[in-house]
Amino acid sequence: MTLFLVSVLGGVITLGSYKLFMEKGAKKPLANTKTTTPIFSNTNYTNAKLGALEQTDFSEAAEKTIHTVVHVKNVTTSNGSPTLQDLFYGRMAKRQQLGTGSGVIISPDGYIITNNHVIDGSEALSVTLNDNRTFNAKIIGTDPKTDIALLKIETDDVLPYTTFADSDQAKIGEWVLAVGNPFNLTSTVTAGIISAKSRDLSDNKSQSFIQTDAAVNPGNSGGALVNTNGDLIGINTAISSQTGSYIGYSFAVPSNIAKKVVQDIMEYGNVQNGILGVTGGALTGNSIDEFGESQGFYISEVEENSGADQAGLKPGDIIKKLDYTEINKFSDLSGYLATKRPNDMVNVEFIRNGSVKTLPVTLLKNNSYIIQGIAKINNATDKDLEKFKLNYGVKIAKLNDTNALNLKKYGISEGQIITKLNDKTIKSVDDVKAIIEAKHNSEPLRFEVVNQNGETERFYFR
């Protein structure tokens, strides 16, 4: 009882001291000061959609796809380490190397799409189906630029095959399955979402990958990336990793690009590229002060006689859309054009002097080619050839900036016509490209050029 009274008395003394000393010196608040309570927005979301996602079943898409994905085995021969006998007899030991990857059957009669790097340099190719049957395969065609190759196996059976989806309609956040056959065991399935689109991993800004977080490892190269319906939206191609193994991101060639490449190979024997005819670069956040735009493709130069030139596009225009595809960066532009052929028409929406305009542009065949260290060349027009009284040749459009002075000293100048290269007649830039790509690195380039005076000159470059 005594302890209780002492406690009560202590509390009374403490409260009285606070009232006497603290409240006496306290300032009164200003009359218009108000205490506000933060207002937070509410939602009627009931997580029913989340529940549906948790119950998502990929089994139907997986079952539809696994029988269309194959194991690809690539046998190559390479030089081994030299032995004392090799040095004495002047020979090099040869040894076989085995590479593996995946592929996707795209027709009932045995056409298979895979990555070019899976079959590059092969001397023998075999394909193992998901039911463990093995077939020899032949290469129908390849496109190193997009890393796509088309194979064919011969069988009397009707094979299961995958159907192409429209990869332009794929959405970021959409569920996808990555299906491959990396170990020749049977097909393996992993799941994830589309993390991004139009990703470029190259130095020359020419790629346009679908990025996903579905687990993909090196043996999955050439396998299928499918949507939840089991339709093909990409060919798994690359991973971004310091270790060479999957760490969270993988990349696929969009199905629209892959489909166009294999159709070109089957119909023409090579890939037909439709060229817009502009050069420039993507806008950045720093561009908004200068152009009033932070996204889009800024045209710095329009190629003479290109589709863009004929349609009326000009340097300074900012491309915002091709047809219904938004162009925010260069890989958006290059990715969309990679699905088009010469003579296809695209509607180009662009900004000029603050106004939005649209022009139809007919894509043309590639009109130019860069000979490294020497010059950019263009297909010669009828007017160019008439000027020099020639029936064939390509025009030197622009000399290499670094070597321009030296080239001019040797009598090479812009506007001249190249008629032969390495003793072969030149009729187009495609001829030049084929000759340069076929020559050995140590082989010189021999040019036959007609100058402005109509005189034929010959030059050699190493």
C-alpha positions in Angstrom: 0.0 0.0 0.0 2.8 2.4 0.9 4.5 1.6 -2.5 1.3 2.4 -4.3 0.9 5.8 -2.6 4.5 6.7 -3.4 4.0 5.9 -7.1 0.8 8.0 -7.3 2.5 10.9 -5.5 5.5 10.8 -7.9 3.1 10.9 -10.9 1.3 13.9 -9.6 4.5 15.8 -9.0 5.8 15.0 -12.5 2.6 16.2 -14.2 2.5 19.4 -12.2 6.0 20.2 -13.0 5.4 19.8 -16.8 2.3 22.0 -16.6 4.1 24.7 -14.7 7.4 24.9 -16.6 6.8 23.5 -20.1 3.3 24.8 -21.1 4.0 28.2 -19.7 6.8 28.9 -22.2 5.1 27.2 -25.2 4.2 29.4 -28.1 0.7 29.2 -29.5 0.4 28.0 -33.1 -0.5 30.4 -35.9 -4.3 30.6 -36.4 -4.1 29.5 -40.2 -1.7 26.5 -39.6 -3.5 23.2 -40.4 -2.5 19.7 -40.0 -3.2 17.7 -43.2 -3.5 14.0 -43.6 -2.0 12.5 -46.8 -4.7 11.2 -49.2 -3.9 7.9 -50.9 -5.7 6.5 -54.0 -7.5 3.3 -53.5 -8.1 0.6 -56.2 -10.9 -1.9 -56.7 -8.3 -4.5 -57.9 -9.1 -7.8 -56.2 -6.1 -9.9 -57.3 -8.3 -12.1 -59.3 -6.0 -11.6 -62.3 -3.0 -12.6 -60.2 -4.8 -15.7 -59.2 -5.4 -16.5 -62.9 -1.7 -16.0 -63.6 -0.7 -18.3 -60.8 -2.9 -21.0 -62.4 -1.4 -20.5 -65.9 -0.8 -23.8 -67.5 2.0 -24.0 -70.1 1.6 -27.7 -70.7 -0.4 -27.3 -73.9 2.1 -24.9 -75.5 5.0 -27.1 -74.4 3.4 -30.3 -75.8 2.7 -28.5 -79.0 6.4 -27.4 -79.3 8.7 -30.1 -77.9 8.1 -32.4 -80.8 9.1 -29.7 -83.3 12.4 -28.9 -81.7 15.5 -31.0 -82.7 19.1 -31.5 -81.7 21.6 -30.4 -84.3 25.1 -31.9 -84.4 27.9 -30.2 -86.4 31.2 -32.0 -87.2 34.1 -29.9 -88.3 37.8 -30.6 -88.9 40.5 -28.2 -87.6 44.2 -28.2 -87.3 45.5 -29.6 -84.0 48.7 -28.6 -82.2 51.8 -29.4 -84.3 54.0 -32.3 -83.3 57.7 -32.8 -84.0 56.7 -35.2 -86.9 54.4 -32.6 -88.3 57.2 -30.1 -88.4 59.7 -32.6 -89.9 57.3 -33.8 -92.6 55.7 -30.5 -93.2 52.1 -31.5 -92.3 49.6 -30.6 -89.6 47.6 -32.9 -87.5 43.8 -32.8 -88.2 41.2 -33.5 -85.6 37.5 -33.5 -85.6 35.5 -31.1 -83.5 31.9 -31.5 -82.5 29.4 -28.7 -82.1 25.8 -28.9 -81.0 22.7 -26.8 -80.9 19.0 -26.9 -81.5 16.7 -26.3 -84.4 13.0 -26.0 -85.1 11.0 -27.9 -87.7 9.0 -25.4 -89.7 7.4 -27.6 -92.4 6.0 -31.2 -92.5 8.5 -32.1 -95.2 11.6 -31.5 -93.1 12.7 -27.8 -93.4 14.5 -26.8 -90.2 15.5 -23.3 -89.0 18.5 -22.9 -86.7 21.3 -20.4 -86.0 24.1 -19.8 -88.5 26.7 -20.1 -85.8 25.4 -23.6 -84.9 26.3 -25.0 -88.4 29.0 -22.6 -89.5 32.0 -24.4 -91.0 30.3 -27.8 -90.8 31.6 -30.8 -92.8 28.8 -33.1 -91.7 25.4 -32.3 -90.1 22.9 -34.6 -88.4 19.6 -33.9 -86.8 18.0 -35.9 -84.0 14.2 -35.6 -83.5 12.5 -35.6 -80.2 11.6 -39.3 -80.8 15.4 -40.1 -81.0 15.4 -40.7 -84.8 18.5 -39.3 -86.5 18.8 -37.9 -90.0 21.6 -36.4 -92.1 20.9 -32.8 -92.9 22.0 -30.4 -95.7 22.3 -26.7 -95.6 19.8 -24.9 -97.9 21.1 -21.4 -97.1 22.5 -19.1 -94.4 22.4 -15.4 -93.4 25.2 -14.6 -91.1 23.9 -11.0 -90.6 20.7 -12.3 -88.8 22.4 -15.5 -87.6 19.8 -17.6 -89.3 20.3 -20.9 -91.3 17.9 -23.1 -93.1 18.4 -26.9 -93.1 16.6 -29.8 -94.8 16.2 -33.5 -93.8 14.7 -36.1 -96.1 12.0 -38.4 -94.8 8.8 -39.9 -96.1 7.0 -39.2 -92.8 4.9 -36.1 -92.1 6.8 -34.3 -89.4 5.4 -32.2 -86.6 6.2 -28.5 -87.2 5.7 -25.1 -85.6 3.7 -22.2 -86.9 5.0 -18.6 -87.0 3.4 -15.9 -84.9 3.6 -12.2 -85.6 6.5 -11.1 -83.4 5.5 -7.4 -83.9 2.4 -8.2 -81.8 4.4 -9.7 -78.9 4.2 -7.6 -75.7 6.7 -6.8 -73.0 5.7 -8.8 -69.9 4.1 -11.5 -72.0 4.7 -15.1 -71.0 7.0 -17.1 -73.3 8.6 -20.6 -73.4 12.1 -21.3 -74.5 12.4 -24.8 -76.0 15.7 -26.4 -77.0 17.4 -29.8 -77.2 20.9 -29.0 -75.9 22.0 -32.4 -74.7 20.4 -34.7 -77.2 18.2 -36.1 -74.4 14.8 -34.8 -75.6 13.5 -31.3 -75.7 13.9 -29.0 -72.6 11.4 -26.3 -71.7 11.9 -23.2 -69.6 9.5 -20.3 -69.0 9.8 -16.5 -68.6 8.5 -13.2 -69.8 9.6 -10.9 -72.6 11.8 -8.4 -70.9 12.4 -6.0 -73.8 12.1 -5.7 -77.6 14.5 -4.4 -80.3 17.6 -5.1 -78.3 20.9 -4.5 -80.1 24.1 -6.3 -78.9 26.3 -5.3 -81.9 28.7 -2.5 -82.4 27.2 -1.4 -85.7 23.6 -1.1 -84.4 22.2 -3.6 -86.8 20.5 -6.1 -84.6 17.0 -6.2 -83.2 16.5 -9.0 -80.6 13.6 -10.0 -78.4 15.0 -10.1 -74.8 13.6 -12.7 -72.4 14.4 -14.0 -68.9 13.6 -17.6 -69.8 16.7 -19.7 -69.1 18.7 -20.3 -72.3 22.1 -21.8 -72.4 24.6 -22.3 -75.3 23.2 -25.7 -76.4 19.7 -24.0 -76.8 21.0 -21.9 -79.7 18.6 -22.3 -82.6 15.7 -23.4 -80.4 12.2 -22.0 -80.3 10.8 -19.1 -78.3 7.1 -19.5 -78.3 4.0 -17.8 -76.8 1.5 -19.5 -74.6 -0.3 -20.7 -77.7 2.8 -22.6 -78.8 3.4 -20.4 -81.8 6.9 -19.3 -82.8 7.8 -15.7 -81.9 11.6 -16.1 -82.0 14.7 -18.2 -82.6 16.9 -18.3 -79.4 20.3 -17.0 -80.4 22.4 -15.4 -77.7 23.0 -14.9 -74.0 24.6 -11.9 -72.3 27.0 -13.4 -69.8 30.6 -13.1 -68.6 30.7 -16.8 -67.9 29.2 -18.1 -71.1 26.2 -19.5 -69.1 22.8 -18.1 -68.5 22.6 -15.4 -65.8 19.2 -13.8 -66.4 18.9 -12.5 -69.9 18.8 -14.2 -73.3 18.0 -13.0 -76.8 16.0 -14.3 -79.8 15.7 -13.3 -83.5 12.1 -12.2 -83.9 10.0 -14.6 -85.9 9.1 -12.0 -88.5 12.8 -11.6 -89.4 13.5 -15.3 -89.3 10.5 -16.1 -91.4 11.4 -13.5 -94.1 15.0 -14.8 -94.2 14.0 -18.4 -94.8 11.4 -17.5 -97.4 14.0 -15.4 -99.2 16.5 -18.3 -99.1 13.9 -20.8 -100.4 12.7 -18.4 -103.2 15.8 -16.5 -104.2 18.7 -18.5 -102.8 19.8 -15.4 -100.7 18.4 -12.7 -98.6 16.7 -9.8 -100.3 17.1 -6.6 -98.3 14.9 -3.6 -98.9 16.8 -0.4 -98.3 15.1 2.9 -97.1 18.1 5.0 -98.1 18.8 7.1 -95.1 21.7 7.5 -92.6 21.6 9.1 -89.2 21.1 8.1 -85.6 18.7 7.8 -82.7 17.8 10.8 -80.7 18.7 11.0 -77.0 17.4 12.8 -74.0 19.9 15.7 -74.8 18.2 16.2 -78.2 15.0 17.6 -76.8 16.5 21.1 -76.5 17.6 21.1 -80.1 14.8 19.2 -81.8 11.9 19.2 -79.3 12.0 15.4 -79.4 13.9 12.8 -77.3 13.0 9.7 -79.3 13.0 8.8 -83.0 15.5 8.5 -85.8 17.2 11.7 -87.0 18.1 11.7 -90.7 21.5 13.2 -91.4 21.8 12.1 -95.0 19.5 10.8 -97.7 21.1 8.5 -100.3 20.8 9.7 -103.9 18.2 7.9 -106.0 17.1 5.8 -103.0 13.4 5.3 -102.1 13.7 7.9 -99.4 15.1 10.4 -101.9 12.5 9.7 -104.5 9.7 10.0 -101.9 10.9 13.4 -100.6 12.5 12.6 -97.2 15.2 15.2 -96.3 18.1 15.6 -93.9 16.7 16.9 -90.6 13.6 14.9 -90.7 12.9 12.8 -87.6 11.3 9.4 -88.3 8.7 8.4 -85.7 6.9 5.5 -87.3 7.2 3.0 -90.1 3.7 1.8 -90.8 2.3 1.2 -87.3 5.6 0.4 -85.7 7.0 3.2 -83.4 10.6 4.1 -84.0 12.3 5.1 -80.8 15.8 3.9 -81.6 17.8 2.6 -84.5 17.2 -1.0 -83.8 13.5 -0.4 -84.1 14.2 1.0 -87.6 16.6 -1.8 -88.7 14.5 -4.5 -87.2 11.3 -3.5 -89.0 13.2 -3.0 -92.3 14.7 -6.5 -91.9 11.2 -7.9 -92.5 10.9 -6.1 -95.8 12.0 -6.7 -99.4 12.9 -4.5 -102.4 9.7 -3.0 -103.9 7.8 -3.2 -100.6 6.2 0.1 -99.6 6.3 1.5 -96.1 4.5 4.5 -94.8 7.0 6.8 -93.0 5.6 9.1 -90.3 8.1 11.9 -89.5 8.5 15.3 -88.0 9.7 18.2 -90.2 9.9 21.7 -88.7 7.6 20.7 -85.9 4.9 19.3 -88.1 4.0 15.6 -88.4 3.9 14.3 -92.0 3.6 10.9 -93.7 5.0 9.8 -96.9 4.8 6.4 -98.7 8.3 5.1 -99.5 9.1 2.2 -101.9 12.1 0.3 -100.6 14.8 -0.4 -103.2 17.6 -3.0 -103.5 20.9 -2.1 -101.8 22.4 0.7 -103.9 25.7 1.2 -102.0 28.7 -0.7 -100.6 31.6 0.4 -98.5 35.1 -0.9 -99.6 36.9 -0.6 -96.2 39.6 2.0 -96.2 38.9 3.1 -99.8 35.5 4.3 -100.8 31.8 4.1 -100.7 30.4 3.0 -104.0 27.0 3.3 -105.5 25.2 1.5 -108.4 25.7 3.8 -111.4 22.6 5.4 -112.9 21.9 5.4 -116.7 22.9 9.1 -116.6 26.3 8.3 -114.9 27.1 5.6 -117.5 26.0 7.8 -120.4 28.4 10.5 -119.3 31.3 8.1 -119.6 29.9 6.3 -122.7 29.8 3.0 -120.7 27.2 0.2 -120.4 28.3 -1.1 -117.0 30.2 -0.1 -113.9 29.7 1.3 -110.4 30.3 4.9 -109.2 32.7 6.0 -106.6 30.3 8.0 -104.4 32.6 9.0 -101.5 36.3 8.5 -100.7 37.3 7.2 -97.3 37.8 10.3 -95.0 41.1 9.0 -93.6 42.7 8.1 -96.9 41.0 10.6 -99.2 44.1 12.8 -99.7 46.3 9.8 -100.6 43.7 8.3 -102.9 43.4 11.6 -104.8 47.2 11.7 -105.2 47.0 8.5 -107.0 44.3 9.9 -109.3 41.2 8.4 -107.7 38.3 10.8 -107.2 34.6 10.8 -106.5 32.4 10.4 -109.5 34.7 7.9 -111.4 33.4 4.6 -112.6 34.8 1.2 -111.6 34.4 -1.2 -114.4 36.5 -4.2 -113.2 37.6 -5.6 -109.9 40.2 -8.3 -109.8 39.8 -8.7 -113.5 36.1 -9.4 -113.2 33.5 -7.1 -114.9 31.4 -5.1 -112.4 27.8 -4.3 -113.1 26.5 -3.7 -109.5 27.5 -3.2 -105.9 26.5 -6.9 -105.4 29.3 -7.9 -107.8 31.8 -5.9 -105.8 30.6 -7.3 -102.5 30.8 -10.9 -103.8 34.4 -10.5 -105.1 35.7 -8.9 -101.9 34.1 -11.4 -99.6 35.4 -14.3 -101.8 39.0 -13.1 -102.0 41.8 -14.2 -99.6 42.9 -11.6 -97.0 46.4 -11.4 -98.5 45.2 -11.0 -102.1 45.4 -7.4 -103.4 42.4 -5.6 -105.0 42.9 -4.7 -108.6 40.7 -1.8 -109.8 40.0 -0.8 -113.4 38.6 2.8 -113.2 37.4 5.2 -115.9 38.3 8.8 -114.9 36.5 12.0 -115.8 38.5 12.3 -119.0 37.2 8.9 -120.2 40.6 7.3 -119.7 41.0 3.8 -118.2 43.4 3.6 -115.2 44.4 0.6 -113.0 45.1 0.7 -109.3 46.3 -2.0 -106.8 45.5 -2.0 -103.1 46.5 -4.4 -100.3 
